């Protein structure tokens, strides 16, 4: 287990650090938490990301466990592409294993990219509204009240589809609950600030998904 700087694979401490820094810049630099509860939520999200990339490019603890569980070798666990574990967990036959891994990788990566774009667009609109001391009701906010968190949820789900680990899979509901709680707190603040205008806005929009009716 020799750590390398330039190898795309496991036991690569530099790559783990780079990805953690990039996501940290996104969480704390682009999304820019302002209040104490937002800093706490961002801290929980950063810890989740650290756990993900520590296994994706560090030590594949979940892969070791899963490969042992299904009767495969340590070499299979240390094959980096096998970190796309869902087909192995679901006992997909070997002839379909690699194609299934590729499809799940594509789906997961698309959700990650779409989530990142949605989060950036949402935060750009909300910070523009904050700067002008007005309600965010244009763009994505015409349909949902928290597009930035919808984007973050897509990023989380895409990450678990693409690269499942035991820790990130079982803590995913906790992280989703943390950001749901943050969204509700922000709605309460908006109700106090904008009153009936925001209440009417809430009636015509969904929290994380567009309303089909109304």
N, C-alpha and C positions, 0 to 999 in steps of 0.2 A: 504494500500500500504506500506508494511514493507519490507525494503531492507534486503537481506540475503546474506551470503558469499558462502554457500555451495549448494544453490538451483539452479538447471538448469531451468531457467524460467525468467519471467519478474521481474522488481524491484530489480535487482541484480547488484548493482553498482560495486562490486568487479570484477564480470565477464566481465562487460563492459570494465573496466580498463585493465584487463589482455589481452583481445582480441586486444584492441587498441595498447597496448605495443608490442604485438607479431607482428602485422602488421607493426608497426613503425620500429621495428628491421629489418623486411624484406625490407621495403622501404629505410631506411636510413643506415642500416648496411650491408645487403647483396647486394642490388642494388647500394649502395654507390654513390650518386650523387656527381659530381665534380664541375660543373660550376654553375653559378648563376641561369640560366634558368632551370637546372635540379633540384636544390633545390626548386625553385618555383613550379615546376610540382609535385615533391614529397610532398610538403606542401598541394597542392590542393587535391592530392590523399588521404593524411592522413585525411583531413577534411571530405572527402566523406566517408571514412571508419568509422570515429567517428560518423557521422550521421547514418550510417547503424547499428552499434552495440549499439548505444544509444537507438534504438527502438527494436532491436532484443532481448536484455537482460535488457533494462531499462524500459522506459515508452512507451507502444505500441500506439502511437498517430495515426498512419495510421490504425491500427486494430480497434481502437475506431471509427474512421471516417467511414471505410468501413462497419463495422457491423451495425452501425446506418443507413447507406445509404441503406443496403439491408434488414433492418428490423429485425436484430438479436439483442441479448441481450448483455449487458456489460460483462456477464459471458463468452459468446462466444469469445468476444474480448480478455479477460484475459486468455483464454485457450491457452497456449503457442504454441501448435501444429498448431493452426489456424493462426499463423503468416505466414504460407505458404498460402498466400492470393489469389493467382491467381484463384483457383477453386471457391472461394467465389465470387470474382469479376466477373467471367464468368458465375455465376449462375449454376454451376454444380449441378445436383440433389443430395440430401443427401446420397442416397445409393452409389453414385460414388465419393462422396466428399473426403473421407479419402484415397481411393486407388489413386485418382488423385494427392492428396497432396504428397503421398509417392513417386509416380513416378517423379513428378517435383522436389522433394527434392533430389532424387538420381541423376537426370540429372544435377541439379544445382551444387551439391557437386562434381560430376565427372568433370565438367568444371572448378570448382575452383581448384581442385587438379591438373588437367592437366595444367591449366594456371600457377600455382605456379611452377611446375616442368619445364615447358618451359621457364619461366622467369629466374629461377636459372641456367639452362643449358646455356641459351643465354648469361647471364651476365658472367658466368665463362669463356666462349669462348672469349668474347669481352675484358675482362680484361687481359686474357692471351695474346691476340694480342697487346693490348696497352703496356703491359710490354715489349714485344719484338719489339715494334715500327713497327708493320706490319699490313696488312689488315686482318680482320677476314673473312676467306673464307672456313673454314672447318666446319664439323658437320652441325648444323642447318643453318649456314650462307651460305652453298652451295645453299640453296633454297630461303631463305628470308633474307632481310637486317636487320630486327629488331625483331628477335624472342622473345626478352625479352618483348617488348611492345605487341606483339601478345599474349603472355602468360598473360600479365596484362589485356588485353581486355577480354580474356576468363574468368579471375577471376571476372571482373566486371559484365559481362553478366551472369555468373553462380550465382553470388550473387543476382542479380535482379530476376532471375528465382526462386531461392531458397527462398528469403525473400524480397519481394518488399516493399518499402516504398515510400511515395510521393516524398520526397526530393531526395532520391538516384535515383529514376526512371527518374525524370525530369532533374536532373543535369548530368545524364550519358552521353548524347551527348556532354556536355561541357567538361567533363573530357576526353572523347575520342578525342575531337578536340585539347585539350592541349597537349596530347601525340603525336598526329599526327604532330602538329607544332614542337614539340621537335625532332621528327624523321627527319623531313625535314631539320631542323637546323644542325643536326648531319651529314646528307648527304652532306650538303654544306661544312662543315668543312673537311669531308673526301675527297671531290673533290679538295679542295685547297691543301690538304696534299699529296694525291696520284695521282691526275691528271687523265690522260687517263686510267690508270689501274682501278681506281674506276669507271670511266664512263663505261668501258667495263663490269665490274662486275654488274653495275646497269642494263645494257641491258639484262642480263641473269637471273636476280632475281626479285622477287616481294618485295614490301615494307613490307607488313604484311602477305601476302599469296603467296605461290609458283606460279610462272608463268606456265600456262598450255602449252604455246607454246613459242618458242624462247629460 
